[in-house]
Amino acid sequence: MLATLYRASLVVSCAMSFTSFSSIAAAATLCVNPQGSHGCYQKIQTAVSKASKNDVIKIAAGVYGEDVTIGKGLSLEGDDDAIIDATGQSNGIFVS
C-alpha cells in the first residue's frame, strides 16, 4: 500500500515538474524589423498579438509608428536604435 502511494505521488510530482518546465521550454522568440523580412513581423503589435505567454520579441533597429498594447506576460527586447513613434496615438506602449 505504501509503495503504491509513493509511486502515485512520484508520478504526480514528475507530471507537475514536466508541466512547469514545458511552458518554459515552449517559449518562442519572435522578431520584428521595419521591412518584415527574414520571417520577422513588420509591426510590434502584430508580433505581440501572435506571441504566447513567456515568448520573447526581439525588435530590430528602426522607427515603428504604432501604439502597442500588451495583455500577457512576455518580453520585448529592443535594439538600442529601435524607436516607437507614438505621435498621435493613445500610448506608446500600454501594458495591462
N, CA, C and O atoms as CSV, one atom per row, in Angstrom:
chain,resi,resn,atom,element,x,y,z
A,1,MET,N,N,0.828,-1.190,0.000
A,1,MET,CA,C,0.000,0.000,0.000
A,1,MET,C,C,0.878,1.261,0.000
A,1,MET,O,O,0.648,2.184,-0.782
A,2,LEU,N,N,1.873,1.290,0.875
A,2,LEU,CA,C,2.751,2.450,0.971
A,2,LEU,C,C,3.550,2.636,-0.323
A,2,LEU,O,O,3.754,3.764,-0.770
A,3,ALA,N,N,3.999,1.529,-0.922
A,3,ALA,CA,C,4.742,1.610,-2.180
A,3,ALA,C,C,3.868,2.160,-3.301
A,3,ALA,O,O,4.339,2.943,-4.125
A,4,THR,N,N,2.598,1.759,-3.340
A,4,THR,CA,C,1.668,2.259,-4.348
A,4,THR,C,C,1.431,3.748,-4.167
A,4,THR,O,O,1.402,4.497,-5.144
A,5,LEU,N,N,1.261,4.181,-2.924
A,5,LEU,CA,C,1.063,5.600,-2.624
A,5,LEU,C,C,2.296,6.403,-3.024
A,5,LEU,O,O,2.183,7.494,-3.583
A,6,TYR,N,N,3.475,5.853,-2.731
A,6,TYR,CA,C,4.723,6.521,-3.085
A,6,TYR,C,C,4.838,6.672,-4.600
A,6,TYR,O,O,5.194,7.742,-5.093
A,7,ARG,N,N,4.535,5.595,-5.345
A,7,ARG,CA,C,4.599,5.649,-6.812
A,7,ARG,C,C,3.623,6.680,-7.371
A,7,ARG,O,O,3.966,7.427,-8.288
A,8,ALA,N,N,2.412,6.725,-6.826
A,8,ALA,CA,C,1.418,7.695,-7.298
A,8,ALA,C,C,1.891,9.111,-7.022
A,8,ALA,O,O,1.722,9.998,-7.858
A,9,SER,N,N,2.481,9.327,-5.860
A,9,SER,CA,C,3.000,10.645,-5.511
A,9,SER,C,C,4.140,11.037,-6.442
A,9,SER,O,O,4.229,12.185,-6.876
A,10,LEU,N,N,5.003,10.087,-6.743
A,10,LEU,CA,C,6.125,10.338,-7.645
A,10,LEU,C,C,5.633,10.681,-9.047
A,10,LEU,O,O,6.170,11.589,-9.681
A,11,VAL,N,N,4.631,9.977,-9.536
A,11,VAL,CA,C,4.078,10.240,-10.868
A,11,VAL,C,C,3.483,11.643,-10.923
A,11,VAL,O,O,3.711,12.376,-11.886
A,12,VAL,N,N,2.730,12.019,-9.907
A,12,VAL,CA,C,2.122,13.358,-9.875
A,12,VAL,C,C,3.211,14.417,-9.814
A,12,VAL,O,O,3.133,15.431,-10.507
A,13,SER,N,N,4.227,14.188,-8.985
A,13,SER,CA,C,5.327,15.143,-8.861
A,13,SER,C,C,6.055,15.321,-10.186
A,13,SER,O,O,6.353,16.448,-10.583
A,14,CYS,N,N,6.343,14.220,-10.873
A,14,CYS,CA,C,7.018,14.302,-12.176
A,14,CYS,C,C,6.153,15.018,-13.208
A,14,CYS,O,O,6.653,15.815,-14.002
A,15,ALA,N,N,4.868,14.733,-13.189
A,15,ALA,CA,C,3.955,15.380,-14.144
A,15,ALA,C,C,3.908,16.879,-13.911
A,15,ALA,O,O,3.891,17.656,-14.865
A,16,MET,N,N,3.887,17.290,-12.656
A,16,MET,CA,C,3.855,18.730,-12.350
A,16,MET,C,C,5.152,19.394,-12.780
A,16,MET,O,O,5.130,20.502,-13.317
A,17,SER,N,N,6.280,18.735,-12.553
A,17,SER,CA,C,7.570,19.289,-12.973
A,17,SER,C,C,7.638,19.409,-14.483
A,17,SER,O,O,8.090,20.427,-15.006
A,18,PHE,N,N,7.193,18.377,-15.189
A,18,PHE,CA,C,7.201,18.405,-16.647
A,18,PHE,C,C,6.338,19.541,-17.166
A,18,PHE,O,O,6.730,20.234,-18.105
A,19,THR,N,N,5.162,19.744,-16.567
A,19,THR,CA,C,4.264,20.806,-17.000
A,19,THR,C,C,4.895,22.170,-16.805
A,19,THR,O,O,4.803,23.024,-17.687
A,20,SER,N,N,5.537,22.391,-15.663
A,20,SER,CA,C,6.129,23.700,-15.424
A,20,SER,C,C,7.325,23.943,-16.329
A,20,SER,O,O,7.506,25.059,-16.815
A,21,PHE,N,N,8.158,22.914,-16.572
A,21,PHE,CA,C,9.306,23.090,-17.451
A,21,PHE,C,C,8.902,23.159,-18.913
A,21,PHE,O,O,9.575,23.828,-19.697
A,22,SER,N,N,7.831,22.494,-19.302
A,22,SER,CA,C,7.433,22.512,-20.704
A,22,SER,C,C,6.952,23.889,-21.122
A,22,SER,O,O,7.105,24.257,-22.287
A,23,SER,N,N,6.372,24.667,-20.205
A,23,SER,CA,C,5.944,26.017,-20.579
A,23,SER,C,C,7.149,26.913,-20.802
A,23,SER,O,O,7.109,27.813,-21.641
A,24,ILE,N,N,8.235,26.671,-20.047
A,24,ILE,CA,C,9.455,27.443,-20.250
A,24,ILE,C,C,10.111,27.014,-21.560
A,24,ILE,O,O,10.544,27.857,-22.345
A,25,ALA,N,N,10.182,25.734,-21.790
A,25,ALA,CA,C,10.825,25.229,-22.996
A,25,ALA,C,C,10.044,25.608,-24.252
A,25,ALA,O,O,10.621,25.714,-25.334
A,26,ALA,N,N,8.747,25.809,-24.113
A,26,ALA,CA,C,7.909,26.111,-25.262
A,26,ALA,C,C,7.970,27.583,-25.669
A,26,ALA,O,O,7.443,27.957,-26.717
A,27,ALA,N,N,8.600,28.412,-24.858
A,27,ALA,CA,C,8.672,29.841,-25.182
A,27,ALA,C,C,9.384,30.039,-26.518
A,27,ALA,O,O,10.427,29.439,-26.777
A,28,ALA,N,N,8.809,30.875,-27.345
A,28,ALA,CA,C,9.368,31.136,-28.674
A,28,ALA,C,C,10.004,32.517,-28.711
A,28,ALA,O,O,9.729,33.367,-27.864
A,29,THR,N,N,10.845,32.723,-29.693
A,29,THR,CA,C,11.423,34.038,-29.950
A,29,THR,C,C,10.893,34.522,-31.285
A,29,THR,O,O,11.090,33.880,-32.316
A,30,LEU,N,N,10.218,35.663,-31.254
A,30,LEU,CA,C,9.694,36.282,-32.469
A,30,LEU,C,C,10.548,37.500,-32.771
A,30,LEU,O,O,11.190,38.047,-31.875
A,31,CYS,N,N,10.560,37.923,-34.010
A,31,CYS,CA,C,11.359,39.096,-34.362
A,31,CYS,C,C,10.513,40.103,-35.140
A,31,CYS,O,O,9.526,39.766,-35.794
A,32,VAL,N,N,10.954,41.352,-35.032
A,32,VAL,CA,C,10.288,42.460,-35.728
A,32,VAL,C,C,11.374,43.304,-36.382
A,32,VAL,O,O,12.381,43.631,-35.753
A,33,ASN,N,N,11.165,43.652,-37.647
A,33,ASN,CA,C,12.036,44.629,-38.295
A,33,ASN,C,C,11.174,45.467,-39.233
A,33,ASN,O,O,10.113,45.017,-39.664
A,34,PRO,N,N,11.618,46.674,-39.551
A,34,PRO,CA,C,10.779,47.586,-40.339
A,34,PRO,C,C,10.341,47.039,-41.708
A,34,PRO,O,O,9.305,47.448,-42.232
A,35,GLN,N,N,11.116,46.131,-42.282
A,35,GLN,CA,C,10.771,45.571,-43.592
A,35,GLN,C,C,9.875,44.338,-43.476
A,35,GLN,O,O,9.256,43.933,-44.459
A,36,GLY,N,N,9.800,43.745,-42.296
A,36,GLY,CA,C,9.056,42.499,-42.143
A,36,GLY,C,C,9.723,41.364,-42.900
A,36,GLY,O,O,9.049,40.468,-43.408
A,37,SER,N,N,11.032,41.402,-42.974
A,37,SER,CA,C,11.773,40.406,-43.755
A,37,SER,C,C,12.370,39.318,-42.866
A,37,SER,O,O,12.383,39.440,-41.641
A,38,HIS,N,N,12.860,38.263,-43.494
A,38,HIS,CA,C,13.532,37.145,-42.825
A,38,HIS,C,C,12.641,36.470,-41.782
A,38,HIS,O,O,13.127,36.049,-40.732
A,39,GLY,N,N,11.361,36.366,-42.061
A,39,GLY,CA,C,10.440,35.702,-41.141
A,39,GLY,C,C,10.011,36.553,-39.959
A,39,GLY,O,O,9.366,36.062,-39.033
A,40,CYS,N,N,10.366,37.816,-39.992
A,40,CYS,CA,C,10.003,38.731,-38.901
A,40,CYS,C,C,8.708,39.463,-39.231
A,40,CYS,O,O,8.285,39.524,-40.385
A,41,TYR,N,N,8.101,40.007,-38.209
A,41,TYR,CA,C,6.908,40.834,-38.392
A,41,TYR,C,C,7.338,42.267,-38.672
A,41,TYR,O,O,8.425,42.691,-38.282
A,42,GLN,N,N,6.473,42.999,-39.351
A,42,GLN,CA,C,6.766,44.402,-39.660
A,42,GLN,C,C,6.294,45.315,-38.530
A,42,GLN,O,O,6.846,46.400,-38.345
A,43,LYS,N,N,5.295,44.898,-37.782
A,43,LYS,CA,C,4.725,45.697,-36.694
A,43,LYS,C,C,4.935,44.988,-35.355
A,43,LYS,O,O,4.792,43.769,-35.261
A,44,ILE,N,N,5.270,45.751,-34.338
A,44,ILE,CA,C,5.439,45.194,-32.993
A,44,ILE,C,C,4.122,44.621,-32.499
A,44,ILE,O,O,4.098,43.535,-31.919
A,45,GLN,N,N,3.021,45.342,-32.723
A,45,GLN,CA,C,1.716,44.881,-32.246
A,45,GLN,C,C,1.327,43.539,-32.865
A,45,GLN,O,O,0.708,42.708,-32.199
A,46,THR,N,N,1.678,43.323,-34.106
A,46,THR,CA,C,1.376,42.044,-34.747
A,46,THR,C,C,2.127,40.915,-34.045
A,46,THR,O,O,1.562,39.851,-33.790
A,47,ALA,N,N,3.395,41.150,-33.736
A,47,ALA,CA,C,4.183,40.139,-33.022
A,47,ALA,C,C,3.603,39.886,-31.635
A,47,ALA,O,O,3.521,38.739,-31.197
A,48,VAL,N,N,3.202,40.949,-30.942
A,48,VAL,CA,C,2.597,40.806,-29.607
A,48,VAL,C,C,1.310,39.990,-29.702
A,48,VAL,O,O,1.067,39.112,-28.873
A,49,SER,N,N,0.499,40.272,-30.693
A,49,SER,CA,C,-0.769,39.551,-30.868
A,49,SER,C,C,-0.538,38.074,-31.161
A,49,SER,O,O,-1.310,37.229,-30.707
A,50,LYS,N,N,0.509,37.751,-31.911
A,50,LYS,CA,C,0.809,36.366,-32.277
A,50,LYS,C,C,1.553,35.612,-31.171
A,50,LYS,O,O,1.551,34.381,-31.148
A,51,ALA,N,N,2.184,36.345,-30.260
A,51,ALA,CA,C,3.012,35.726,-29.214
A,51,ALA,C,C,2.161,35.024,-28.161
A,51,ALA,O,O,1.007,35.377,-27.919
A,52,SER,N,N,2.765,34.036,-27.559
A,52,SER,CA,C,2.168,33.339,-26.422
A,52,SER,C,C,2.845,33.826,-25.148
A,52,SER,O,O,3.876,34.497,-25.190
A,53,LYS,N,N,2.246,33.477,-24.023
A,53,LYS,CA,C,2.811,33.835,-22.728
A,53,LYS,C,C,4.249,33.326,-22.648
A,53,LYS,O,O,4.541,32.203,-23.061
A,54,ASN,N,N,5.130,34.145,-22.123
A,54,ASN,CA,C,6.565,33.868,-21.915
A,54,ASN,C,C,7.416,33.965,-23.175
A,54,ASN,O,O,8.624,33.741,-23.103
A,55,ASP,N,N,6.834,34.290,-24.322
A,55,ASP,CA,C,7.630,34.455,-25.535
A,55,ASP,C,C,8.498,35.702,-25.433
A,55,ASP,O,O,8.242,36.587,-24.616
A,56,VAL,N,N,9.520,35.758,-26.265
A,56,VAL,CA,C,10.422,36.898,-26.347
A,56,VAL,C,C,10.264,37.505,-27.738
A,56,VAL,O,O,10.268,36.794,-28.743
A,57,ILE,N,N,10.125,38.824,-27.780
A,57,ILE,CA,C,10.028,39.535,-29.061
A,57,ILE,C,C,11.250,40.434,-29.178
A,57,ILE,O,O,11.447,41.339,-28.367
A,58,LYS,N,N,12.072,40.178,-30.197
A,58,LYS,CA,C,13.275,40.969,-30.437
A,58,LYS,C,C,12.964,41.984,-31.535
A,58,LYS,O,O,12.521,41.629,-32.627
A,59,ILE,N,N,13.207,43.246,-31.219
A,59,ILE,CA,C,12.866,44.336,-32.129
A,59,ILE,C,C,14.149,44.943,-32.694
A,59,ILE,O,O,15.002,45.428,-31.952
A,60,ALA,N,N,14.268,44.907,-34.013
A,60,ALA,CA,C,15.449,45.430,-34.696
A,60,ALA,C,C,15.401,46.959,-34.735
A,60,ALA,O,O,14.359,47.573,-34.507
A,61,ALA,N,N,16.549,47.549,-35.028
A,61,ALA,CA,C,16.649,48.997,-35.154
A,61,ALA,C,C,15.669,49.506,-36.199
A,61,ALA,O,O,15.439,48.852,-37.216
A,62,GLY,N,N,15.099,50.663,-35.948
A,62,GLY,CA,C,14.154,51.267,-36.869
A,62,GLY,C,C,13.119,52.074,-36.119
A,62,GLY,O,O,13.090,52.082,-34.888
A,63,VAL,N,N,12.277,52.748,-36.865
A,63,VAL,CA,C,11.210,53.553,-36.279
A,63,VAL,C,C,9.892,52.845,-36.545
A,63,VAL,O,O,9.568,52.514,-37.685
A,64,TYR,N,N,9.136,52.617,-35.475
A,64,TYR,CA,C,7.861,51.920,-35.549
A,64,TYR,C,C,6.768,52.893,-35.136
A,64,TYR,O,O,6.638,53.219,-33.956
A,65,GLY,N,N,5.980,53.359,-36.103
A,65,GLY,CA,C,4.906,54.304,-35.841
A,65,GLY,C,C,3.640,53.557,-35.455
A,65,GLY,O,O,2.803,53.250,-36.304
A,66,GLU,N,N,3.509,53.269,-34.169
A,66,GLU,CA,C,2.357,52.493,-33.729
A,66,GLU,C,C,2.111,52.646,-32.236
A,66,GLU,O,O,2.920,53.210,-31.499
A,67,ASP,N,N,0.986,52.132,-31.827
A,67,ASP,CA,C,0.547,52.081,-30.437
A,67,ASP,C,C,0.502,50.606,-30.066
A,67,ASP,O,O,-0.256,49.850,-30.674
A,68,VAL,N,N,1.294,50.173,-29.083
A,68,VAL,CA,C,1.413,48.760,-28.740
A,68,VAL,C,C,0.701,48.493,-27.417
A,68,VAL,O,O,0.959,49.170,-26.422
A,69,THR,N,N,-0.189,47.510,-27.405
A,69,THR,CA,C,-0.890,47.100,-26.194
A,69,THR,C,C,-0.501,45.662,-25.874
A,69,THR,O,O,-0.626,44.765,-26.708
A,70,ILE,N,N,-0.024,45.462,-24.643
A,70,ILE,CA,C,0.423,44.135,-24.206
A,70,ILE,C,C,-0.474,43.680,-23.071
A,70,ILE,O,O,-0.597,44.364,-22.055
A,71,GLY,N,N,-1.101,42.522,-23.245
A,71,GLY,CA,C,-2.001,41.997,-22.230
A,71,GLY,C,C,-1.617,40.610,-21.751
A,71,GLY,O,O,-2.457,39.871,-21.239
A,72,LYS,N,N,-0.343,40.251,-21.917
A,72,LYS,CA,C,0.125,38.940,-21.454
A,72,LYS,C,C,1.592,39.067,-21.070
A,72,LYS,O,O,2.273,40.009,-21.475
A,73,GLY,N,N,2.062,38.123,-20.295
A,73,GLY,CA,C,3.450,38.148,-19.854
A,73,GLY,C,C,4.391,37.726,-20.958
A,73,GLY,O,O,4.409,36.561,-21.354
A,74,LEU,N,N,5.173,38.667,-21.459
A,74,LEU,CA,C,6.180,38.369,-22.469
A,74,LEU,C,C,7.302,39.381,-22.344
A,74,LEU,O,O,7.204,40.320,-21.553
A,75,SER,N,N,8.345,39.206,-23.099
A,75,SER,CA,C,9.486,40.116,-23.048
A,75,SER,C,C,9.667,40.814,-24.386
A,75,SER,O,O,9.601,40.187,-25.444
A,76,LEU,N,N,9.897,42.118,-24.325
A,76,LEU,CA,C,10.276,42.893,-25.506
A,76,LEU,C,C,11.747,43.251,-25.347
A,76,LEU,O,O,12.147,43.821,-24.332
A,77,GLU,N,N,12.540,42.922,-26.337
A,77,GLU,CA,C,13.954,43.264,-26.327
A,77,GLU,C,C,14.239,44.113,-27.560
A,77,GLU,O,O,14.250,43.613,-28.685
A,78,GLY,N,N,14.467,45.390,-27.334
A,78,GLY,CA,C,14.691,46.291,-28.449
A,78,GLY,C,C,16.145,46.613,-28.658
A,78,GLY,O,O,16.896,46.785,-27.697
A,79,ASP,N,N,16.547,46.695,-29.907
A,79,ASP,CA,C,17.867,47.195,-30.267
A,79,ASP,C,C,17.980,48.614,-29.719
A,79,ASP,O,O,16.967,49.287,-29.528
A,80,ASP,N,N,19.198,49.069,-29.466
A,80,ASP,CA,C,19.388,50.433,-28.943
A,80,ASP,C,C,18.780,51.494,-29.850
A,80,ASP,O,O,18.413,52.571,-29.379
A,81,ASP,N,N,18.667,51.205,-31.148
A,81,ASP,CA,C,18.128,52.174,-32.103
A,81,ASP,C,C,16.711,51.836,-32.538
A,81,ASP,O,O,16.282,52.253,-33.613
A,82,ALA,N,N,15.982,51.090,-31.723
A,82,ALA,CA,C,14.568,50.811,-32.002
A,82,ALA,C,C,13.732,51.887,-31.322
A,82,ALA,O,O,13.858,52.120,-30.120
A,83,ILE,N,N,12.878,52.540,-32.104
A,83,ILE,CA,C,12.077,53.664,-31.594
A,83,ILE,C,C,10.606,53.411,-31.892
A,83,ILE,O,O,10.236,53.083,-33.019
A,84,ILE,N,N,9.777,53.567,-30.873
A,84,ILE,CA,C,8.333,53.538,-31.085
A,84,ILE,C,C,7.891,54.994,-31.140
A,84,ILE,O,O,7.942,55.708,-30.139
A,85,ASP,N,N,7.458,55.424,-32.319
A,85,ASP,CA,C,6.971,56.789,-32.514
A,85,ASP,C,C,5.457,56.760,-32.373
A,85,ASP,O,O,4.746,56.387,-33.306
A,86,ALA,N,N,4.970,57.153,-31.207
A,86,ALA,CA,C,3.543,57.108,-30.922
A,86,ALA,C,C,2.881,58.467,-31.114
A,86,ALA,O,O,1.861,58.761,-30.491
A,87,THR,N,N,3.463,59.289,-31.973
A,87,THR,CA,C,2.880,60.599,-32.261
A,87,THR,C,C,1.453,60.422,-32.761
A,87,THR,O,O,1.218,59.707,-33.736
A,88,GLY,N,N,0.495,61.073,-32.095
A,88,GLY,CA,C,-0.908,60.987,-32.485
A,88,GLY,C,C,-1.624,59.733,-32.010
A,88,GLY,O,O,-2.799,59.529,-32.317
A,89,GLN,N,N,-0.916,58.889,-31.260
A,89,GLN,CA,C,-1.519,57.651,-30.751
A,89,GLN,C,C,-1.920,57.851,-29.286
A,89,GLN,O,O,-1.514,58.827,-28.655
A,90,SER,N,N,-2.713,56.928,-28.755
A,90,SER,CA,C,-3.129,56.993,-27.354
A,90,SER,C,C,-1.957,56.724,-26.412
A,90,SER,O,O,-1.806,57.396,-25.391
A,91,ASN,N,N,-1.133,55.741,-26.760
A,91,ASN,CA,C,0.002,55.329,-25.920
A,91,ASN,C,C,1.167,54.948,-26.809
A,91,ASN,O,O,1.003,54.722,-28.008
A,92,GLY,N,N,2.332,54.881,-26.215
A,92,GLY,CA,C,3.464,54.286,-26.912
A,92,GLY,C,C,3.383,52.775,-26.703
A,92,GLY,O,O,3.244,51.998,-27.647
A,93,ILE,N,N,3.475,52.393,-25.435
A,93,ILE,CA,C,3.277,51.000,-25.027
A,93,ILE,C,C,2.339,51.004,-23.840
A,93,ILE,O,O,2.580,51.692,-22.848
A,94,PHE,N,N,1.272,50.237,-23.941
A,94,PHE,CA,C,0.307,50.093,-22.842
A,94,PHE,C,C,0.334,48.654,-22.375
A,94,PHE,O,O,0.105,47.738,-23.165
A,95,VAL,N,N,0.611,48.448,-21.101
A,95,VAL,CA,C,0.663,47.098,-20.530
A,95,VAL,C,C,-0.508,46.952,-19.572
A,95,VAL,O,O,-0.653,47.719,-18.620
A,96,SER,N,N,-1.339,45.952,-19.841
A,96,SER,CA,C,-2.488,45.747,-18.956
A,96,SER,C,C,-2.399,44.397,-18.277
A,96,SER,O,O,-3.279,44.042,-17.493
